Amino acid sequence: MGEPRNPRRSFVKFTGRKTKHAQRSNPVDVIDVEEEDTIRRLCREVSDELEALTERAVQQIRSELPAYSAVPVAEQGNYIRKQLSAMLCAVAENETITTEDTDRNRELGRRRAMQGLPLSDVIETYHIASRELWDTMVQRSTKPTHELLQAGGKLWDLVHAATSAVAVGHSEATRSEQAIRAGVRYRFFETLHSATDMELSNARELAQTLGFDTQKSFQALSAVEDEWSEAQVEHLQRTLDSVHVVAHCSRHGSRVIVMCQGEPTEVIHAIMRDHPRTSLGIGMPRVGLVGAAQSITDAERTLQLATAPGTTVSFADEWLIATLATHQDELLPLLQAGASVAEEHSHLMDAVRAFARSGFSVSAAARDIHLHANSVTYRLDRWQHLTGWDARTLDGLMKSMVSLELFHRKTLAKI
C-alpha cells in the first residue's frame, strides 16, 4: 500500500480538539464533539495495535495473492503499516487523502508494475488491508453507531482515492519502456537472491535481456542511504547506461544493488558523485550466475562494515571481518572484552593496532605512534591484563584485532 513520507499527525492530538467542521458557525454543519471524540478514541485504540494489524494484513494478502511472493515481506509491511496509519488519521480527523499520499500511492503503483504485479492484485491489497482495518474497528467499538457507519463510509472513500492513484501510477509504468526494463532488472536481482537451480535458469534469460554475458564474471555493489526513491534509482540507471561497462541497478528495501561486468571504477564514481553520503559494499568478481549471486552476498556482508557515511569497503580487502560479521551474535560473548577495554582505554587499543601494522615489532610500533618502546610494552601488558589476550602471540593478536574490527568499529562510527 502507499507509504506517506511523514505521518500527517500523531494520534495524541485526536482528543480534546474540534475539527474544522465543528468550528463552523452554521448549526447544520456542527458535529457533536462527544460523538466526534468517540471515533477519535476508537482510531487511537486501533492505532495501538497497528503492528499486529499490519502483520495480519500482510499474511492475508500473501495467502490470497500468490503473486506477492515477488515482493519482500519487510517492504510490503512497511508500506501497509504507514498507509493504515494515514487512513486512521484521516478517519479520525474526517479529512481527505493528501496530495503527498496521492503522490506516494502513484509511485507505489509504478513500483508494483516494475515488479511485474498485475494492477488487479495491487488494488486488491488495499481492499484486504482496509477490510482488516475495518473489522478491527468494529471489534473495538462498544456498539454499532451512526458515527461508526459514517467512519466506515469515510474509510472506503479513502480506499477509492488511494487505489485511483495507484491505478494511474501502474498504467504510467506499464506504458513506459523504461519501466519495462526496470521490471526486468528487479526480477533479475530477486532471482539471484533466491539462487535455486530452477530460478537461476530463469535468471539466465533475464541476464541476457539486460546485455550480460552469463559465462563471464559478475561483480556486485550494495549501496545504502536513508532512502532511495524510484526516481533516484532510475537516474542512477541512466548514468550507468552511459558508462563503458554493462551495469544495472535495482532497489531492494533501503539498499540499491548494482551488478556490472568489467572494471567497476566508473560505476563506483557514478554512485558516489550523485550520493556522496552513501555507504558502499563491493563484492568479489565471480564467474557465472552462481558467482553473481555470491557477489551480491559479498557486497551485502561488506556493507555492514561501511558504518560511516560515504565509506566504501571491498570484500577483497575485508573478507575475513565481513564474513565473521554475519556471526556477530555468536562471537559477542567471546570477543566483547576487547571492544569494552578499547572504549575505556583507547591508548591501549592504539598500541595494539600499531603493533599489528608494524610487523609485530615493538620498536616499530613505538615509532609509529611516537612513544618509547617501553611505553608500548607497558600498554601491551596492560591490554593483556584487562582482556586476557597477549597481543604478542598469534592467538591473542587475532582475537584482539577481530574484536576491534567487529565491535569497536561501530563505536568509532558514532563519534
Legacy VTK file of the C-alpha trace (Angstrom):
# vtk DataFile Version 3.0
C-alpha trace
ASCII
DATASET POLYDATA
POINTS 415 float
0.000 0.000 0.000
1.068 3.594 -0.422
3.607 4.950 2.032
3.419 8.621 3.084
6.826 10.166 3.750
5.777 11.566 7.092
2.681 10.830 9.162
0.393 13.820 8.997
-0.487 13.842 12.686
0.091 11.998 15.881
-2.817 10.187 17.457
-2.169 12.062 20.695
-3.777 15.082 19.026
-7.068 13.344 18.444
-8.681 14.108 21.812
-9.933 17.411 23.117
-9.922 19.320 19.836
-12.722 20.178 17.439
-12.188 19.655 13.753
-12.538 22.486 11.299
-16.087 21.263 10.639
-17.039 21.645 14.297
-15.804 25.224 14.361
-18.206 26.491 11.707
-20.949 28.866 12.796
-23.729 27.155 10.840
-25.530 24.775 13.267
-26.339 22.395 10.431
-22.609 21.765 9.922
-21.736 21.300 13.578
-20.652 17.770 14.604
-21.315 16.800 18.197
-17.927 16.872 19.968
-18.715 13.837 22.106
-19.634 11.767 19.035
-16.558 13.020 17.229
-14.321 12.101 20.156
-15.788 8.592 20.172
-14.387 7.979 16.673
-11.090 9.567 17.647
-10.768 7.340 20.689
-11.604 4.316 18.558
-8.945 5.234 15.992
-6.392 5.745 18.735
-7.171 2.340 20.241
-6.790 0.664 16.856
-3.513 2.512 16.260
-2.127 0.994 19.455
-2.262 -2.434 17.812
-1.053 -1.284 14.404
1.851 -3.744 14.296
-0.398 -6.767 14.821
-2.948 -5.367 12.361
-0.245 -4.898 9.736
1.033 -8.440 10.241
-2.451 -9.871 9.793
-2.953 -7.838 6.622
0.375 -8.966 5.141
-0.345 -12.622 5.891
-3.822 -12.373 4.388
-2.554 -10.662 1.238
0.120 -13.293 0.687
-2.422 -16.025 1.300
-4.931 -14.652 -1.207
-2.487 -13.222 -3.781
0.425 -15.610 -4.579
1.983 -13.041 -6.927
3.031 -11.025 -3.872
5.754 -13.568 -3.123
7.819 -11.392 -5.502
7.659 -8.506 -3.004
9.930 -8.595 0.078
7.857 -9.024 3.248
9.596 -6.157 5.045
8.956 -3.762 2.175
5.295 -4.729 1.948
4.806 -4.465 5.715
6.363 -1.009 5.778
4.029 0.280 3.051
0.933 -1.200 4.673
1.778 -0.018 8.189
2.201 3.602 7.135
-0.827 3.582 4.863
-3.088 2.175 7.581
-1.751 4.802 9.986
-2.508 7.549 7.471
-6.036 6.207 6.944
-6.696 6.121 10.680
-5.569 9.738 10.936
-7.835 10.775 8.074
-10.848 8.944 9.513
-10.270 10.420 12.964
-9.999 13.965 11.591
-12.642 13.482 8.870
-10.186 14.603 6.204
-9.469 13.557 2.630
-6.339 11.944 1.245
-3.479 14.438 0.959
-1.553 15.360 -2.175
1.501 13.740 -0.613
-0.400 10.490 -0.073
-1.661 10.610 -3.643
1.866 11.002 -4.981
3.126 8.136 -2.869
0.292 5.853 -3.950
1.052 6.680 -7.567
4.717 5.830 -7.010
3.708 2.537 -5.390
1.647 1.711 -8.460
4.690 2.303 -10.637
6.892 0.161 -8.394
4.489 -2.757 -8.333
4.248 -2.594 -12.138
8.041 -2.788 -12.314
7.914 -5.811 -10.043
5.567 -7.499 -12.521
2.385 -7.441 -10.403
-0.964 -7.001 -12.200
-2.998 -3.919 -11.307
-5.921 -6.033 -10.082
-3.707 -7.641 -7.437
-2.269 -4.305 -6.325
-5.739 -2.819 -5.856
-6.895 -5.948 -4.047
-4.186 -5.424 -1.421
-5.839 -2.129 -0.474
-9.188 -3.886 -0.127
-7.727 -6.678 2.002
-5.758 -4.386 4.321
-8.662 -1.958 4.680
-11.016 -4.851 5.397
-8.711 -5.915 8.224
-8.697 -2.333 9.494
-12.493 -2.038 9.375
-13.011 -5.412 11.077
-10.701 -4.302 13.883
-12.553 -1.006 14.278
-15.898 -2.828 14.507
-14.500 -5.284 17.077
-13.137 -2.452 19.233
-16.345 -0.419 19.063
-18.676 -0.880 22.042
-21.731 -0.949 19.812
-22.749 -0.081 16.233
-23.477 3.631 15.962
-24.374 6.106 13.265
-20.919 7.658 13.685
-19.222 4.299 13.162
-21.126 3.802 9.913
-20.069 7.282 8.814
-16.452 6.400 9.632
-16.816 3.245 7.514
-18.036 5.295 4.587
-15.089 7.645 5.046
-12.664 4.740 5.092
-13.888 3.360 1.792
-13.784 6.842 0.241
-10.097 6.910 1.179
-9.565 3.464 -0.326
-11.167 4.614 -3.571
-8.940 7.707 -3.739
-5.805 5.692 -2.956
-6.484 2.941 -5.482
-7.275 5.513 -8.155
-3.804 6.997 -7.658
-2.241 3.531 -7.715
-4.002 2.758 -10.988
-2.609 5.933 -12.569
0.949 5.081 -11.498
0.640 1.462 -12.608
-0.708 2.478 -16.025
2.073 5.038 -16.478
4.678 2.382 -15.745
3.268 -0.305 -17.999
3.273 2.160 -20.902
6.901 3.070 -20.304
9.730 1.158 -21.972
11.973 2.389 -19.179
9.663 0.827 -16.603
9.619 -2.462 -18.511
13.420 -2.580 -18.305
13.208 -1.712 -14.606
10.874 -4.654 -14.140
13.355 -6.981 -15.851
16.144 -5.651 -13.611
14.063 -6.132 -10.487
13.174 -9.731 -11.354
16.804 -10.461 -12.267
18.074 -9.336 -8.855
15.250 -11.040 -6.967
16.014 -14.292 -8.781
19.692 -14.039 -7.872
18.721 -13.542 -4.235
16.730 -16.801 -4.342
19.553 -18.634 -6.140
17.927 -22.062 -6.682
18.815 -24.026 -9.840
15.353 -23.507 -11.343
15.354 -19.786 -10.614
18.885 -19.334 -11.914
17.649 -20.832 -15.168
15.105 -18.010 -15.307
17.842 -15.523 -14.401
19.851 -16.560 -17.460
17.191 -15.246 -19.836
16.783 -12.058 -17.803
20.556 -11.511 -17.736
20.818 -11.886 -21.488
17.929 -9.443 -21.952
19.919 -6.907 -19.924
23.040 -7.442 -22.039
25.083 -9.561 -19.601
27.264 -12.451 -20.772
26.377 -15.270 -18.374
29.723 -17.019 -18.993
31.780 -14.060 -17.742
32.492 -12.599 -14.321
29.891 -10.518 -12.462
30.653 -8.033 -9.709
28.017 -6.655 -7.328
27.905 -3.448 -5.328
25.480 -2.735 -2.497
24.683 0.872 -1.575
22.616 2.174 1.295
21.286 5.620 2.165
18.371 6.923 4.220
16.022 6.262 1.322
16.259 5.711 -2.415
13.219 6.820 -4.374
12.322 5.153 -7.663
13.230 8.415 -9.429
16.736 8.350 -7.899
17.238 4.729 -8.910
16.146 5.488 -12.464
18.516 8.475 -12.573
21.367 6.223 -11.450
20.455 3.670 -14.115
20.545 6.339 -16.818
24.046 7.226 -15.608
25.085 3.563 -15.664
23.790 3.265 -19.234
26.441 5.797 -20.256
29.488 4.087 -18.701
31.789 1.729 -20.582
30.693 -1.465 -18.838
27.391 -3.346 -18.675
25.797 -2.278 -15.384
22.275 -2.412 -13.972
20.758 -1.441 -10.634
17.576 -2.071 -8.682
16.253 -1.013 -5.270
15.614 -3.603 -2.577
14.357 -2.093 0.665
16.832 0.563 1.827
19.553 -0.808 -0.452
20.358 -0.414 -4.107
22.122 -3.377 -5.715
24.303 -2.756 -8.770
25.611 -5.575 -10.951
28.309 -4.958 -13.525
30.668 -6.782 -15.875
34.061 -5.177 -16.324
36.073 -2.697 -14.277
33.690 -1.131 -11.723
35.602 2.131 -11.179
33.237 4.212 -13.321
30.241 2.669 -11.614
31.615 3.485 -8.144
32.366 7.058 -9.181
28.850 7.471 -10.608
27.235 6.325 -7.366
29.442 8.432 -5.096
29.125 11.517 -7.286
25.325 11.566 -7.038
25.139 10.177 -3.481
28.311 11.273 -1.656
26.977 10.189 1.753
26.030 6.693 0.684
27.834 3.687 2.149
29.040 1.174 -0.421
29.984 -2.503 -0.174
31.864 -4.032 -3.115
31.663 -7.758 -3.816
34.263 -10.005 -5.444
34.223 -10.574 -9.219
32.828 -14.093 -9.653
32.091 -16.183 -12.740
28.584 -17.069 -13.955
25.164 -16.576 -12.408
26.035 -18.588 -9.317
29.030 -16.287 -8.961
26.788 -13.252 -9.470
24.575 -14.382 -6.592
27.628 -14.915 -4.395
28.995 -11.484 -5.301
25.744 -9.928 -4.038
26.272 -11.784 -0.757
29.861 -10.450 -0.660
28.665 -6.886 -1.197
25.932 -7.062 1.425
28.240 -8.597 4.006
30.860 -5.941 3.349
28.251 -3.179 3.560
27.871 -3.983 7.275
31.417 -2.663 7.756
30.760 0.629 5.944
29.402 2.243 9.091
30.334 5.873 8.326
28.536 7.910 5.597
30.472 7.988 2.344
32.504 4.871 3.213
33.464 2.329 0.535
34.544 -1.145 1.677
35.698 -4.001 -0.569
35.168 -7.685 0.204
38.587 -8.422 -1.315
40.178 -6.278 1.414
37.892 -7.092 4.337
36.743 -10.647 3.558
37.589 -12.067 6.994
35.783 -9.431 9.058
32.925 -9.212 6.545
32.351 -12.966 6.835
32.654 -13.005 10.618
30.273 -10.033 10.869
27.405 -12.317 9.856
28.057 -14.241 13.105
28.378 -11.289 15.462
25.774 -12.560 17.905
27.600 -15.860 18.357
31.020 -14.175 18.658
29.960 -11.414 21.031
30.482 -13.431 24.263
33.974 -14.384 23.082
35.174 -11.017 21.791
33.253 -8.285 23.601
36.087 -7.778 26.099
38.362 -6.120 23.556
35.767 -3.578 22.479
34.885 -2.749 26.083
38.518 -2.151 27.012
39.100 -0.121 23.847
36.169 2.131 24.650
37.554 2.965 28.089
41.284 2.840 27.245
41.731 3.973 23.669
45.513 4.393 24.164
45.800 0.651 24.731
43.891 -0.045 21.539
46.207 2.320 19.652
49.222 0.351 20.857
47.686 -2.980 19.771
46.807 -1.623 16.324
50.264 -0.093 15.887
51.909 -3.373 16.897
49.803 -5.265 14.325
50.527 -2.937 11.421
54.239 -2.599 12.267
55.182 -6.217 11.567
54.753 -7.300 15.211
57.702 -5.113 16.213
57.515 -3.176 19.479
60.171 -0.684 18.366
58.452 -0.080 15.025
55.109 0.345 16.780
56.707 2.873 19.140
57.976 4.928 16.211
54.536 4.699 14.562
52.684 6.264 17.498
55.609 8.415 18.750
56.220 6.625 22.049
59.161 4.998 23.766
59.368 1.230 23.228
58.967 0.668 26.968
55.643 2.550 26.862
54.350 0.313 24.075
55.452 -2.764 26.010
53.641 -1.490 29.102
50.466 -0.865 27.113
50.542 -4.322 25.537
50.976 -5.803 29.017
48.082 -3.717 30.296
45.907 -4.824 27.374
46.691 -8.455 28.206
45.837 -7.877 31.875
42.422 -6.351 31.062
41.362 -8.628 28.188
43.241 -11.855 28.835
44.754 -11.692 25.339
48.503 -11.407 24.753
48.771 -9.404 21.516
52.353 -10.652 21.079
51.042 -14.151 20.311
49.186 -15.119 17.143
46.055 -16.215 19.048
45.974 -13.109 21.228
46.600 -10.702 18.370
43.947 -12.371 16.200
41.317 -12.115 18.955
42.297 -8.534 19.662
42.094 -7.343 16.062
38.894 -9.237 15.248
37.247 -7.816 18.365
38.254 -4.265 17.468
37.188 -4.629 13.846
33.842 -6.274 14.614
32.661 -4.426 17.685
34.711 -1.273 18.154
34.319 -0.153 14.524
30.654 0.752 15.209
31.672 2.762 18.253
34.150 4.779 16.191
31.498 5.470 13.519
29.239 7.138 16.106
31.917 9.610 17.243
LINES 1 416
415 0 1 2 3 4 5 6 7 8 9 10 11 12 13 14 15 16 17 18 19 20 21 22 23 24 25 26 27 28 29 30 31 32 33 34 35 36 37 38 39 40 41 42 43 44 45 46 47 48 49 50 51 52 53 54 55 56 57 58 59 60 61 62 63 64 65 66 67 68 69 70 71 72 73 74 75 76 77 78 79 80 81 82 83 84 85 86 87 88 89 90 91 92 93 94 95 96 97 98 99 100 101 102 103 104 105 106 107 108 109 110 111 112 113 114 115 116 117 118 119 120 121 122 123 124 125 126 127 128 129 130 131 132 133 134 135 136 137 138 139 140 141 142 143 144 145 146 147 148 149 150 151 152 153 154 155 156 157 158 159 160 161 162 163 164 165 166 167 168 169 170 171 172 173 174 175 176 177 178 179 180 181 182 183 184 185 186 187 188 189 190 191 192 193 194 195 196 197 198 199 200 201 202 203 204 205 206 207 208 209 210 211 212 213 214 215 216 217 218 219 220 221 222 223 224 225 226 227 228 229 230 231 232 233 234 235 236 237 238 239 240 241 242 243 244 245 246 247 248 249 250 251 252 253 254 255 256 257 258 259 260 261 262 263 264 265 266 267 268 269 270 271 272 273 274 275 276 277 278 279 280 281 282 283 284 285 286 287 288 289 290 291 292 293 294 295 296 297 298 299 300 301 302 303 304 305 306 307 308 309 310 311 312 313 314 315 316 317 318 319 320 321 322 323 324 325 326 327 328 329 330 331 332 333 334 335 336 337 338 339 340 341 342 343 344 345 346 347 348 349 350 351 352 353 354 355 356 357 358 359 360 361 362 363 364 365 366 367 368 369 370 371 372 373 374 375 376 377 378 379 380 381 382 383 384 385 386 387 388 389 390 391 392 393 394 395 396 397 398 399 400 401 402 403 404 405 406 407 408 409 410 411 412 413 414
